Amino acid sequence: MTTMNTQKSRRLTASSFEALPDAEKDRIYNDIDARAKTIFETGKPLTARQKKALEKAKKKMGRPMLRKHGAKIVSVTIEKDLLKQADAYAKANGMKRSELFAVSVREKISA
């Protein structure tokens, strides 16, 4: 978030924002709120380009689909030492833990 002054903008972190006096925080909030109202209260419909960008953004929301049927979260109990070994193997081979488990299950099923 940047300050909304005509002076040179600077990037604010949460801690630097918290360190500001209350009056400065209020000024920043009010400035952002006023800008948002200006944007949203114009009542203009989205342009074709904006609609396309919005639809594209909506499609990319959430986790990506895995294979054609998606994915299912499962709870599996595994010994701590075996899990450490599995994590080390996955990391060494550039895999995610879930990938390692999926590959292992596929191999076991096809064997």
Order of alpha helices (4+ residues) and beta strands (2+ residues): alpha-alpha-alpha-alpha-alpha
